[in-house]
Amino acid sequence: MRPTKREMRTFNGLRKVVATLRGPEGCPWDRVQTHQSLRPFLLEEASEALEALDEGDPAHLCEELGDLLLEVLLHVQIAEEAGEFGLEDVIYSVNDKLVRRHPHVFADAKAETPEAVVEQWEELKGEERHGQSALTGIPGTLPSLAYAQAMQRRAHRAGFAWERIEQAWEALEEELGELREADTPEQRREEVGDALFALAGLAGWLEVDAEGALRSTCRGFRTLFQRLEATVKEEGRELREMPTEEKLALWQQVKEKPDHE
């Protein structure tokens, strides 16, 4: 039975729709999904939500957050069917974590600045690791730059870090110098990795999200390159056949062109 419009505006209504899709009379595709088969879709929907966030489009963000919520509820439904855990367990888990890690709100601890909150959070997480490495729990599926910065933040809070930003600059310059001198494919690969890791570390000192910065640059490059392609096409030419000087001049031209044109 099709849910009513009122039901479709409620969380319980969404739960009912997901359960119906997985039910005996539901969708053949949804019924055969597993935690593992849904894995790429969870990653994809999270990425699309991040892209909508970067676009600053509330309507698009609303839609993508709905898609991400659907993935969560599909995993919950599969777990319930298998007797692994239920929605109540998921909700309790996150509530328990939030209350436990905010003793300055729910208990008598003091943390009056965002920096103090972060420090306290890390201390509590360290206690929960029960002596494991400070790097334990960082998901390896993070994009590489985000992964590098997450590891460096953990190492920093554990007491392993440069003391001054100048040292971070020196480390980057040293790695770039070694990259220039690399003369085999293996050495180049290693030195590129070292240079990117050092750059991620410097970005941390500069309070820049390296992953977000690179994605922003990529979006800008895509916009400009598409303008370049359109201009070349209007002129009836082939980009690969143009002299380098003309390409660079045209690139500068599209960069200076106002966005609203």
Secondary structure, DSSP 8 states (H G I E B T S, - for coil): ----TTGGGSHHHHHHHHHHHHSTTS-HHHHT--TTTTHHHHHHHHHHHHHHHHHT-HHHHHHHHHHHHHHHHHHHHHHHHHTS--HHHHHHHHHHHHHHT-HHHHSS----SHHHHHHHHHHHHHHHTTT--TTTT--TTS-HHHHHHHHHHHHHHTT-S-SSHHHHHHHHHHHHHHHHH--SHHHHHHHHHHHHHHHHHHHHHTT--HHHHHHHHHHHHHHHHHHHHHHHHHTT--GGGS-HHHHHHHHHHHHHS-TT-
